[in-house]
């Protein structure tokens, strides 16, 4: 949910309506605005709304699906994306340009998604224990034209430990380098490579065990 408060929060509420149109906007945009231009616009109060629109055009779709793969549900993903956008507006001055804007945005989105999952747990309960409820949500929101194998693959992903699933998704779906994933997750490149290998094996075994 949107939090009330400073001007950035108000800006986030006013501009969030653009999220519902990003797919059509992305199709209209041929050239991706460079990170320096985006950062300059977001830092300039007179151009912040313009910068936010450009940010959504460039990264909104990718961030939505990154979050969706973590929280599974569409409504949950929209809520987390909204919180991510507000967090970006509130902390853009902390972006030091020592890494890409994309990895910085993914890091914020990942942390917000994990926080969303934590709010669904009971005291002393780990987020990995949410796999059953996430699988139920996946079944409820599975597309009608999806194949049984596609659904099984998604269930295999949800069965992975949460952080391993996130790292796998960033590599498999977003096609990020291990260095970029390390920047997002705070894990070492070597551990990410090892975990990707283990995740791949777990997914294969899950599909094999659940294939009729």
Secondary structure, 3 states (H helix, E strand, C coil): CCCCCCHHHHHHHHHHHHHHHHHHHHHHCCCCCCHHHHHHHHHCHHHHHHHHHHHHHHHHHHHHHHHHHHHCCHHHHHHHHHHHHHHHHHHHHHCCCCCCHHHHHHHHHHHHHHHHHHCCCCCCCCHHHHHHHHHHHHHHCCCCCCCHHHHHHHHHHHCCCHHHHHHHHHHHCCCCCHHHHHHHHCCCHHHHHHHHHHHHHHHHHHHHHHCC
